[in-house]
């Protein structure tokens, strides 16, 4: 995937910079008292607003009738919307973080069908008014361990479970049809942060998982979560963040399949104690 390739290159470059750096903080910050602002905490809470651009194609078969691959943007008029996001970091030790994230994603649109669509065995003919909706709730429960931790940054591994619940529906005067896919997804990845300035941290995170082939011909899936962001820390307790995040999910579960890509800029505030 393009996002995965870019993230790998970015992470490799940043790891090289961090590895080549001297472990002595004096070479970068000067005195020991010049350690990065915002790294002395046990609890960190982030609240943000994310505006991703959706690329969503879904298909659902039923009654032996093949479903149409429906593009929810071009076929049904779903466009860019803004969502809230909540992140919680619990830090019992310098190299340990427990991570909890929640993103509730909601899309809806009203349109007139411009080409014949088949969804869940039901045909939606040209000219039919339809209300479409997509609900995508994502929980991330994870643990981070920083393998390398220096005054100018750190590199760590992330182990997590993502709980994903996706529901797509088409509603007309004749009734409502919907398809749903949900379940836990294990993931593994890494995080890298460097501090070009005491108050400024630059971070790259990527986690993902792919269902191994051959386990079940009716089940396939791949999930990649990429997050690149900068954090400006005003005090030890307060900071602001701007970043780019993308979620890339593809799946096949029995008669339902989908490709969902969301990517865009977000803004957030951080509180620590």
Steps between C-alpha positions, in 0.01 A plus 500: 500500500613857432443614858702207636790566261517870591480426872781243476731749327415775752551273800831366363640851456396609848637183660835562331512856635418384850747210492787720385431758768726514802335366815631803687222754530754782519580466130143583407331687783796619702437438869298218653239756604429558129315171451194513271193678631198275539678170575445505876149356544303192603172572320453672164160579345458617141185638345503577131307571181579299186385581146587203278417458132301176454569236237247227570392209280271230638327195357246260652356182343175334600264227368772391258491841331835677460509847643629811325827653613353826627714811527337696781655826379430496125187279508331630815647845563679444830760774554754630748380546857656581837522257792609516861777279634606403852836357607619397843858411601581345836872505580603298806870520408738688273493237222146367546169635369153353494297644211124540455355672190143548382384640164125507417460549124164592348416569136158562349363641176186526291520445126327363192635176353671567165587139417335172596632379837454160662546482877408203720313346205282808450521709183494879519409628155597827336301795631420350842559743793720336764638597839837339566692476826825353624588452867858403583589477870864426580650421840874451548628332816876468504831490681817685400853419610781739410802294399721807456436800723733799494478867584434596138236235429404136513407198289252239619284206398120492524282197562128560484154371429270704279128447531333606177126522438397605147139528387378626161135555416281610209155632583217558248121524510489121459710429809848488644783263411827485695822300527721479808851377580648510848758333717839535669813537287848445650769738383869567542709801410739765612529859617786745458532848652778757470534844660656759269410756773430460870135592452446330163468127438467334157342153507431218253280202594386204293316182595341235288392142449422264213298179523731221377390336177370146513329523839150541355418573137193697615696728731769749396607827650768764528521805726760781500489800734752779430544812713754779440483803729676785671440598863567847640519491881425831671553356849547154652121477529374665182576453129356522149532254216460501123536190289400284208328168563383227266298184559504234229273198544417228248300190583303204372264328744271238346286698253615850597813680383632851527788741453497800732769768487488815711779754503525860611626771733402521867543753779508414870562627852688302765470503878742318731535433869 
